[in-house]
Amino acid sequence: MPSSRDVVSALYGAWRLMRFDAGGMAWFDLSIPGFWRSFFAALLAAPFFAVLVGMQFAGGDRPFDPGWATLVLTVAYCLSWAAFPVAGILITRLLRLTDRYVALIVAYNWANVLQIAVILIANLIDASGLLPGSPGVILPFAVMVFVLVYQWFVTRTALASTTATAIGVVIIQLVIDVFIELAAESLI
């Protein structure tokens, strides 16, 4: 488990990357122990995820078993945190960037905390009705675009790669996440 100082440093690095400052990478522990500790980010992001799921079910019309839904979504959440790091092994090997694998996963994990926080904030604003017009379409779309651009920047910076390579990796990340989400939804 990382120290509170390590967590603050990593989240600051993710924040700098969110501001499109490649210097954010210097704030991550890119050692092998730092790689494993970066998965602590899943615990930090879990409450945000739980609130998002709660909002989704609160607004839904279809009946569901809360116990089963909790189990399925917990497994899906854990799978989503493990799937890309496993795929990343193959991706970095194919791209001949294995020396950048640890940096990619560390940055990806810590960036996920900020991504889910931004998504939650946008959903809370959207649900509150604070924005005039039809924010139910505009705000979620704008946040989705921002998150994808953020993922692209994190990926390009961590891999020290080209824009095209980073776009390809982000597409793979997105496909994995969508597949897990659709599979979970089909089981609920």
Long-range contacts (C-beta under 8 A, 24 or more apart in sequence): 1-37, 1-40, 2-29, 2-34, 2-37, 2-38, 2-40, 6-34, 6-37, 7-40, 7-44, 10-38, 10-41, 10-106, 10-110, 11-110, 11-113, 11-114, 13-107, 13-110, 14-107, 14-110, 14-111, 14-113, 14-114, 14-154, 15-114, 17-107, 17-111, 17-150, 17-153, 17-154, 17-157, 18-111, 18-114, 18-150, 20-153, 22-157, 24-107, 24-157, 25-103, 25-107, 25-157, 25-158, 28-103, 28-106, 28-107, 28-110, 29-106, 30-102, 30-103, 30-106, 31-102, 32-102, 34-102, 34-106, 35-102, 35-105, 35-106, 38-105, 38-106, 38-109, 38-110, 39-81, 39-109, 41-109, 41-110, 41-112, 41-113, 42-77, 42-78, 42-81, 42-109, 42-112, 44-113, 45-112, 45-113, 45-116, 45-117, 46-77, 48-113, 48-116, 48-117, 48-119, 48-120, 49-77, 49-116, 51-120, 52-116, 52-119, 52-120, 52-123, 55-123, 55-124, 55-127, 59-127, 64-188, 68-187, 68-188, 69-188, 72-184, 72-187, 72-188, 73-184, 73-188, 75-184, 76-180, 76-181, 76-183, 76-184, 79-180, 80-176, 80-177, 80-180, 80-181, 81-109, 81-112, 83-176, 83-180, 84-108, 84-172, 84-173, 84-176, 84-177, 85-109, 87-172, 87-176, 91-169, 91-172, 92-159, 95-159, 95-161, 95-165, 97-159, 97-160, 97-161, 100-158, 100-159, 100-160, 100-161, 103-158, 103-159, 104-155, 104-158, 104-159, 104-169, 106-158, 107-154, 107-155, 107-157, 107-158, 108-151, 108-154, 108-155, 108-158, 108-173, 111-150, 111-151, 111-154, 114-150, 115-147, 115-150, 115-151, 118-143, 118-146, 118-147, 119-143, 119-147, 148-174
